[in-house]
């Protein structure tokens, strides 16, 4: 049933499941710990997306922190 729902309404299903997981984390861990987890997950997603798109991670890091990752 979940697979059928995922095929028909993928955005709504992912949104509801994400909200459920975040709600459980909020109740279980508290607001600040949940916020820290979200920051780490978002950062991992961002770098993972860049890696999947075959972008150079050093270029991405150089845009974030200019001059720190440039090789001369």
C-alpha positions in Angstrom: 0.0 0.0 0.0 2.8 2.4 0.8 4.5 1.6 -2.5 1.3 2.4 -4.4 0.9 5.7 -2.5 4.5 6.5 -3.3 3.9 6.1 -7.0 0.7 8.1 -7.1 1.7 10.9 -4.6 5.4 10.8 -4.0 5.8 14.3 -2.6 2.9 14.0 -0.2 4.1 10.6 1.0 7.6 11.8 1.6 6.3 14.9 3.3 4.1 13.0 5.7 6.8 10.4 6.5 9.3 13.2 7.1 6.9 15.0 9.4 6.2 11.8 11.3 9.9 11.1 11.8 10.6 14.7 12.8 7.7 14.7 15.2 9.0 11.5 16.9 12.5 12.9 17.1 11.2 16.1 18.6 9.3 14.2 21.3 12.1 11.8 21.9 15.2 14.1 21.8 14.0 17.6 22.2 14.1 20.6 19.9 17.8 21.5 19.8 19.0 17.9 19.3 16.5 17.5 16.5 17.7 20.7 15.0 21.3 19.5 15.1 20.3 16.2 13.4 18.5 18.2 10.7 21.6 20.4 10.0 23.8 17.3 9.6 21.3 15.5 7.4 20.9 18.6 5.2 24.6 19.0 4.9 25.0 15.4 4.0 22.3 15.7 1.4 23.8 18.8 -0.1 27.3 17.2 -0.5 25.7 13.9 -1.7 23.8 15.7 -4.4 26.9 17.5 -5.5 28.8 14.2 -5.6 25.9 12.6 -7.6 26.0 15.4 -10.1 29.7 14.8 -10.6 30.6 18.2 -9.3 34.1 18.6 -7.7 33.8 18.7 -3.9 36.8 20.9 -3.7 35.1 23.5 -6.0 32.0 23.4 -3.7 34.1 23.8 -0.6 36.1 26.6 -2.2 32.9 28.5 -2.9 31.9 28.1 0.8 35.3 28.8 2.3 37.3 30.7 -0.4 41.0 30.1 -0.5 41.0 27.2 2.0 40.8 24.3 -0.5 42.6 25.8 -3.5 45.8 24.0 -4.6 48.6 26.1 -6.0 
